Amino acid sequence: MQIGKSILVSGKVQGVFFRASTLEVAISLGIRGWVKNLADGRVEIEAHGEDSSIEQLVAWCDTGSDLAEVNEVLTKQIAYDPSYNGFEIIY
C-alpha cells in the first residue's frame, strides 16, 4: 500500500550528513519526496512510497547518519502524493 508520512527528527542532526544519508537510504528503498533542515535545528522529511519502505526509513531515522545523535523522531500520516518523481534535498 502506498502511503505518505511526515517525519521530524531532532537532536544533533544538522552538519552531520543526515540529509545526504537520508537521500541515499530513501533512494535505495524506492521512496519519493524530500528532506530539509529546519531553522530550529531539526530535520524534516516528507516521504511517499510503500508502507514497508516508509517504516524502514522511519526505523533508520532512529539512529540516522554515523555522526548524528537522534533524540526524537515524530511521524505523522499525510496524504499519499504520487506526483514526486524521486527524492531530493531541499535547501
N, C-alpha and C positions, 0 to 999 in steps of 0.2 A: 504494500500500500504506500502511495506517495503522500508525504506529509511535509509541513513547513514548521520550522522551530526557530525561535529567537533565543540566543544564548548570551548571557552576560557573565564574564569571567573577571574576578577581582583578585588582587594580590600583586605580586611583582610580575606583571605580565606585559609591561612595555619596556622596550630596549633589551629584550632577551630572545628575539627572533620568534616570538609567539605567533605573530601574523604569518610570517613566512612558513613556519612549521604547520600552522593550521591550513594554509593553502595546499601544501603537499599532501597532508592527510585527507583533506576534502576531495582533492582530485583523485587520489588513489581509491577512495570509496565511491566515486561517481556522484558526489554531492555538488549541487549548483547553489550559487548565492554569493556572499561576500563576508569579509572580516575587516574591521577597522578599529583603531584606537579611539577612545573617548577622552574628552578633556579632563575627566575626573580620575584618570589612571586605569580605568577598566578597559577591557576589550569586548566589543560587541560582534556577534556572528549572526548572520541570517542564513539558514541552511534549508535547502529543499531537496528531497530525494526519497529513497526507500526508507521506511521507518527503521529497519535494522541498521542501515548505514548511518542514519542520523544518531541512533543510540550509541553506535561505536564512536562517533565523533564526540558526543557528549561525554562518554567514558574517558576518551583521550584527554579532553579538557580538564579533567580532574587532576591530571599531572602536568600536561602541557609540554612545552619545549624543555630541553635539557636544563636551561638556566632559569626557567620560570619557578616561582613559588606561589602556587594557586591557593587562595584562601577560601573561595566560594565560587560555585557555578550555579547560576539561576537559569532555568529554562521556562519558556512559555510557548505553548502550541499556537501557531499562527496559520493563516490560510495558505494552502499549497499554491505556489506561483510557478506555473510551467514556463514562464517567459524567459527565465535565466538560461543562457547558453553554456555557461561554465561557472567557475569560481574565481573571484578576484579579490585583491587587496584594495580597499578604498582608502585614499589619503585625504 
